[in-house]
Amino acid sequence: MHALEKILAKASGQREVRPGDIVTVAVDVAGINDLYLQVLQSFREIGTPRVWDPSKVVFFLDHYAPAPTIKSAANQKEMREFAESQGIGGVFDVNTGVCHQVLMEAGLSRPGSVVVITDSHTTTHGALGAFGTGVGATDLAAILATGKTWMLVPEVLAFRIEGTLPHGVTAKDVILHIIGKLGADVATYKAVEYLGETVQAMPLSERMVLCNMAVEMGAKTAYIQPDTAVLEYVRSRAGEFEVFETDAGYRYAAEYIFDVGNLEPQVAIPHSIDNVVPVKAGGRKRIHQGLIGTCTGGRLEDIAVAASILAGKKVAPGTRLLIIPASTEVLMQAIDKGYIQTLLAAGATLSTPGCGPCLGTHLGVLAPGEACVTASSRNFPGRMGSTEAEVYVASPATVAASALAGYLCDPREWLSSTTFGEVKENGWDS
C-alpha cells in the first residue's frame, strides 16, 4: 500500500484499503474556519448535544482577521461562545494566523494523522506526512457529532521532480509549471505525491507550497514522505507519532517526471491557474498591488526573500505592496531578523496575520481595472475584489521584484545570489 492508504487503513480499522474503496475513517483533527458558521447550525440540527472529542476540534478565526464587518464579527462571537460551551480549548483567534500554518506550529498536524478542515488548502499538511483534506460544512458537522467521516480511497499520482533549481526559482515556480503543463483538473479526486531529488532538497516551507497547490489541480490530498529534518521539527512540537512508508514496488495510477534544472520564474496570468508562462514572457504588465502572504506564500522565507530584494530601495510609485505573515510566530521571527523593518522602510504595508485579501473581502481588495501580482493560489475573476481586476499568481520573489519595478518583473535581476542562497539553505528552521 501507499503511505496514504496505510493512514486510511489504520483510521478505518482495516488491514488494507485500495483505490476505489469507500471507508469510514476516524478523524484526528477537525478544524472550522470563520467562513463556516453553517457547521454549528448543521451540528445543532443533527441533535447531538456534545462534540465527540473537544481536544480534537479547533476553530480558526483567520479569514476575517480582524473582523471587517458586523456580520463576520457576530459569526466569530458565536464560534467563540460555542467553543467555550463545548470545552474546546483550541480556538486560534484573530491574533494567530492562517489555519494551516498555526496548526503546524501548534504541533497538531503530524505524520500519519487525518486532518480535516473546512478549507480546500488542507492538502498542505501532506508536507508533514499527514492525510489532509478539505470538506464542507455539513460533513464537518457530522464529524463533530461522530468523530468520523467517509472517504473514497483516492488513486495516487506520482510527480517526480528532478534537477537543481536555478537561481531565483522556487517551489512556487515549480508547481505553477506543473499545473501549466498538466492542467487544473489532472488530479481531480486523486492524491498527489511529490518525489525526487529536488523535493528532498527543499525545506519544509517549500514542500508546503507544493502540497498546498495540489488542490489547484483538483487533488483530494497531497503527500511528501517526511525526512529526518521534518520529523525532528514535528517531534519538537507534537511529540511522538507513527510514520508510514509506501511499500516497495507500489504502482501509481500515473507518474509524471519534471526536470526543473533550467526552469525560469513562472506566473499564472488571468484568469486561470493553469494559464502559466515564464515571467519574462508576461510583458511589462503594469502592477498596482503586490501581495506576499496567505497559506501559500506568507512564511518566514517568503518575507526574507522580499526583504533581500527591497533592502535599501523603494516600492514603485503608484504600486502597493502588502505583507501579511502567515502567523504571529512568523511575524515575530521576521521582526527579530529585521525583515519587517526593511520592508516598511521600502514602503510596504504590514497587515494582521491571516488570509487577508486572498478571498477578496478585506485588507486590500482590488478596484476595477487594477492588476495584482500575488504569492497566493488563485486568480479567477473576482478572487481578490472586483471581477474587473486582474490577478497574477507568482512566487514571493516575483511579487517583490514586480512591486519594486511597478510592472510584472523577473526577480533574478534583483536577487543577490548570496542572499537568495542563504535564504534557501537556512530553510524553515532559520
C-alpha positions in Angstrom: 0.0 0.0 0.0 0.9 3.6 -0.4 1.6 5.5 2.8 -1.7 7.4 2.4 -3.6 4.2 2.0 -1.9 2.9 5.2 -3.1 6.0 7.0 -6.7 5.4 5.9 -6.5 1.7 6.7 -5.4 2.4 10.3 -8.0 5.2 10.6 -10.8 2.9 9.4 -9.7 -0.1 11.4 -8.9 -2.2 8.3 -5.8 -4.3 7.4 -5.7 -2.8 3.9 -7.5 -0.4 1.6 -7.3 0.1 -2.1 -8.2 2.9 -4.5 -11.9 3.0 -5.1 -12.8 1.6 -1.7 -15.2 3.7 0.4 -14.1 3.8 4.0 -15.3 5.4 7.2 -12.3 6.9 9.0 -11.6 8.3 12.4 -10.5 12.0 12.3 -7.6 13.2 14.3 -8.1 16.9 13.8 -11.4 18.6 12.8 -11.0 22.3 12.0 -13.5 25.0 11.3 -12.6 28.5 10.0 -14.7 31.6 10.3 -16.3 31.3 6.9 -18.3 28.3 8.1 -20.8 29.2 10.8 -23.1 26.8 9.0 -21.1 24.0 10.6 -22.6 24.9 14.0 -26.0 25.3 12.6 -25.9 21.9 11.0 -24.4 20.3 14.1 -27.4 21.6 16.1 -29.8 20.2 13.5 -28.2 16.7 14.0 -29.3 16.9 17.6 -26.1 15.6 19.3 -25.6 17.8 22.3 -21.8 17.5 22.6 -18.9 17.2 20.1 -17.3 13.8 20.1 -13.9 14.9 21.5 -13.3 18.6 22.3 -9.5 18.0 22.3 -9.6 17.2 18.6 -11.7 20.2 17.5 -10.2 23.5 16.6 -11.5 26.9 15.4 -9.6 29.3 13.2 -10.6 32.9 13.0 -8.3 33.6 10.1 -10.3 34.6 7.0 -11.7 37.8 8.7 -8.8 38.8 10.9 -9.7 41.1 12.5 -13.5 41.2 11.6 -14.2 43.7 8.9 -18.0 43.7 9.1 -20.7 43.3 11.8 -21.7 40.0 10.3 -18.2 38.5 10.4 -17.8 39.8 14.0 -21.1 38.2 15.0 -20.0 34.9 13.4 -16.7 34.9 15.3 -18.5 35.7 18.5 -20.8 32.7 18.1 -17.9 30.4 17.4 -16.1 31.6 20.5 -19.2 31.0 22.6 -19.8 27.6 21.1 -16.2 26.5 21.8 -16.4 27.7 25.4 -19.7 25.9 25.9 -18.3 22.6 24.5 -15.0 22.8 26.4 -13.0 23.3 23.2 -9.7 24.9 24.1 -8.3 25.0 20.5 -9.5 28.5 19.4 -6.9 30.2 17.2 -8.3 33.8 17.3 -7.7 36.8 15.1 -4.3 37.4 16.6 -2.9 34.0 15.5 -2.7 33.5 11.7 -3.7 31.2 8.9 -5.1 27.8 9.9 -2.6 25.6 8.1 0.4 27.5 9.4 -0.8 27.7 13.0 -1.9 24.1 13.1 1.7 23.0 12.2 3.2 25.4 14.7 0.9 24.1 17.5 2.0 20.5 16.8 -1.5 19.4 15.9 -0.6 18.4 12.4 1.7 15.3 12.4 2.7 12.4 10.2 0.1 9.6 10.0 -2.8 11.8 11.1 -6.1 12.5 9.4 -6.6 16.3 9.3 -10.0 17.6 8.0 -10.7 21.3 7.8 -13.4 23.5 6.2 -10.7 24.8 3.8 -9.6 23.4 0.5 -5.9 24.0 1.1 -5.8 21.4 3.8 -3.8 19.4 1.3 -0.9 21.5 2.7 -0.5 19.0 5.6 0.8 16.4 3.3 4.2 18.1 3.6 4.2 16.7 7.2 3.2 13.2 6.2 -0.5 13.7 7.1 -3.6 12.9 5.2 -5.0 16.4 4.9 -8.2 17.3 3.1 -10.9 19.9 3.0 -14.7 19.3 3.5 -17.8 21.3 3.5 -20.0 22.5 6.4 -22.4 19.5 6.6 -19.5 16.9 6.5 -17.7 18.8 9.3 -20.9 19.0 11.4 -21.2 15.2 11.1 -17.6 14.8 12.2 -18.2 17.0 15.2 -21.0 14.6 16.2 -19.3 11.3 15.4 -15.6 11.8 15.0 -15.7 10.1 11.7 -16.2 10.8 8.0 -16.4 8.7 4.8 -13.9 8.8 2.0 -13.3 7.2 -1.3 -9.7 6.0 -1.2 -8.1 8.0 -4.0 -5.7 6.9 -6.7 -2.2 8.2 -6.2 -0.3 10.2 -8.9 3.5 10.4 -8.7 5.1 13.8 -9.6 8.8 13.2 -9.8 10.8 16.4 -9.8 14.5 16.3 -10.7 17.3 18.8 -11.2 18.8 21.6 -9.2 16.6 24.7 -9.0 18.3 27.6 -10.8 19.0 30.9 -9.0 15.7 32.8 -8.3 13.5 29.8 -8.9 11.3 28.4 -6.1 8.8 25.7 -5.3 6.0 28.1 -6.3 7.6 28.3 -9.8 7.8 24.5 -9.9 4.2 23.9 -9.0 2.9 26.6 -11.4 5.0 25.0 -14.1 3.4 21.6 -13.3 -0.1 22.9 -13.3 0.5 24.8 -16.5 1.7 21.6 -18.2 -0.9 19.2 -16.9 -4.0 21.4 -16.4 -6.2 22.3 -13.4 -8.1 19.1 -13.4 -5.4 16.4 -13.8 -5.7 15.3 -10.2 -9.4 15.6 -9.6 -10.2 13.4 -6.5 -6.8 11.8 -6.7 -3.8 12.0 -4.3 -0.6 13.6 -5.5 2.8 12.5 -4.1 5.8 14.7 -4.8 9.1 12.7 -5.2 12.6 13.2 -6.4 15.9 14.9 -5.5 14.5 18.4 -6.0 11.8 17.8 -3.4 14.1 16.2 -0.9 16.4 19.3 -1.1 13.5 21.6 -0.3 12.9 22.9 3.2 9.5 22.3 4.8 8.2 25.7 3.9 8.7 25.0 0.2 7.3 21.5 0.5 4.2 23.1 2.0 3.8 25.2 -1.2 3.8 22.1 -3.4 1.2 20.3 -1.2 -0.9 23.5 -0.8 -1.2 24.0 -4.5 -2.2 20.3 -5.2 -5.8 21.3 -4.7 -5.5 23.7 -7.6 -5.2 20.5 -9.8 -8.3 19.1 -8.1 -6.4 16.8 -5.7 -8.2 15.2 -2.7 -4.9 15.2 -0.8 -1.2 15.5 -1.3 1.9 13.8 0.2 5.6 14.1 0.7 7.4 11.4 2.6 8.8 13.2 5.7 12.5 13.0 6.1 14.6 13.2 9.2 14.7 17.0 9.3 10.9 17.3 9.0 10.3 14.5 11.6 12.6 16.2 14.1 10.8 19.5 13.6 7.4 17.9 14.2 8.6 16.0 17.2 9.8 19.2 18.8 6.2 20.5 18.7 4.0 17.4 18.6 5.8 14.6 20.5 5.7 11.1 19.2 3.6 9.8 16.2 3.5 6.9 13.8 5.3 7.2 10.4 4.0 5.3 7.4 6.0 4.5 4.3 5.0 3.3 0.9 5.7 -0.3 0.1 8.4 -1.0 -2.4 7.1 -1.6 -5.9 3.9 0.3 -5.3 2.2 1.0 -8.6 1.0 4.6 -9.0 -2.0 5.4 -11.2 0.3 7.6 -13.3 3.7 9.0 -13.0 4.9 12.4 -14.3 8.6 13.4 -14.5 9.7 17.0 -14.5 13.3 18.2 -15.0 13.5 21.7 -13.4 17.2 22.3 -13.9 16.5 25.0 -16.5 13.2 26.3 -15.2 12.6 30.1 -15.1 10.3 32.0 -12.7 6.7 31.4 -13.7 3.4 33.3 -13.5 -0.2 32.3 -13.9 -1.9 35.0 -15.8 -5.6 35.9 -15.7 -8.0 34.2 -15.3 -6.9 30.6 -14.8 -4.3 29.0 -12.6 -3.2 26.7 -15.4 -2.6 29.7 -17.8 1.1 29.7 -17.0 4.0 31.3 -18.8 7.6 32.4 -17.8 7.5 35.7 -16.1 9.7 37.3 -18.7 7.1 36.3 -21.3 4.3 38.1 -19.5 5.4 41.5 -20.8 5.8 44.7 -18.8 2.3 44.5 -17.3 1.6 47.5 -15.0 1.1 46.3 -11.4 -1.0 48.2 -8.9 -0.7 45.9 -6.0 1.5 43.0 -4.8 0.7 40.6 -2.0 3.1 38.4 -0.1 1.1 36.3 2.4 -1.6 33.7 2.8 -1.3 29.9 3.4 0.7 29.6 0.2 3.3 32.4 0.4 3.4 34.1 3.9 6.1 32.1 5.6 9.4 33.5 7.0 11.4 32.5 4.0 9.0 34.3 1.7 9.3 37.5 3.7 13.1 37.1 3.8 13.3 36.9 0.1 11.2 40.1 -0.3 13.4 41.9 2.2 16.5 40.9 0.3 15.1 42.3 -2.9 13.8 45.6 -1.4 16.6 46.3 1.0 17.6 50.0 0.6 15.1 50.5 -2.2 11.5 51.8 -2.6 8.3 50.3 -3.9 7.5 51.9 -7.2 5.3 55.0 -7.1 1.6 54.0 -7.7 2.2 50.4 -6.6 1.2 49.0 -3.2 3.0 46.0 -1.6 1.1 44.2 1.2 3.0 42.0 3.6 0.7 39.6 5.6 2.6 37.0 7.5 1.0 33.5 7.7 1.1 33.6 11.5 2.1 35.7 14.5 5.0 33.4 15.1 6.3 34.2 11.6 5.7 37.9 12.2 7.7 37.9 15.4 10.6 36.0 13.7 10.5 38.4 10.8 10.7 41.4 13.2 13.5 39.8 15.1 15.5 39.3 11.9 14.8 42.8 10.7 12.8 41.8 7.6 9.7 43.7 8.5 11.7 46.9 9.3 13.4 46.6 5.9 10.1 46.2 4.1 8.3 49.0 5.9 11.3 51.3 5.1 10.8 50.3 1.4 7.2 51.4 1.5 5.4 48.1 2.1 2.2 47.9 4.2 2.0 45.3 7.0 -1.3 43.7 8.0 -2.6 41.3 10.6 -1.5 37.6 10.1 -4.3 35.8 8.4 -5.8 35.2 5.0 -6.1 38.9 4.1 -7.3 39.9 0.7 -6.8 36.4 -0.8 -10.6 35.8 -0.7 -11.5 39.3 -1.7 -13.1 40.6 1.4 -10.8 43.0 3.2 -7.2 44.2 3.9 -6.5 45.1 0.3 -9.2 44.3 -2.2 -8.8 45.3 -5.8 -10.7 48.0 -7.7 -11.9 47.7 -11.3 -9.1 47.9 -13.8 -6.3 47.1 -11.2 -3.8 44.4 -11.6 -2.3 42.5 -8.6 0.6 40.0 -8.6 0.2 37.7 -5.6 2.0 34.9 -3.8 -1.4 33.3 -3.1 -3.0 30.5 -5.0 -5.9 31.6 -7.2 -6.6 34.1 -10.0 -10.2 33.6 -11.2 -12.3 36.8 -11.8 -13.3 38.4 -8.5 -11.0 36.4 -6.3 -9.4 39.4 -4.8 -12.0 42.0 -5.3 -13.6 43.4 -8.4 -14.4 41.0 -11.2 -12.9 43.6 -13.5 -9.5 43.3 -11.8 -6.6 41.0 -12.9 -4.8 38.7 -10.6 -1.3 37.2 -11.5 -0.1 34.3 -9.3 3.7 34.1 -8.8 6.4 33.5 -6.3 7.1 35.9 -3.4 10.4 36.8 -5.2 8.5 37.8 -8.3 5.9 39.7 -6.3 8.7 41.7 -4.5 10.6 42.4 -7.8 7.4 43.5 -9.5 6.4 45.8 -6.7 9.9 47.4 -6.9 9.7 47.8 -10.7 6.0 48.7 -10.9 5.4 46.1 -13.6 5.5 42.3 -13.8 9.2 41.5 -13.5 11.5 38.5 -13.4 13.1 38.6 -9.9 16.5 37.3 -10.9 17.9 40.7 -11.9 17.2 42.0 -8.4 18.2 39.0 -6.3 21.7 38.7 -4.8 22.9 35.1 -5.4 24.4 35.1 -2.0 21.4 36.4 -0.2 19.0 34.1 -2.0 21.2 31.1 -1.5 21.3 31.8 2.3 17.6 32.1 2.5 17.1 28.7 0.7 19.8 27.0 2.6 18.7 28.1 6.1 15.2 26.9 5.3 12.3 26.6 7.7 14.5 26.4 10.8 16.4 29.5 10.1 
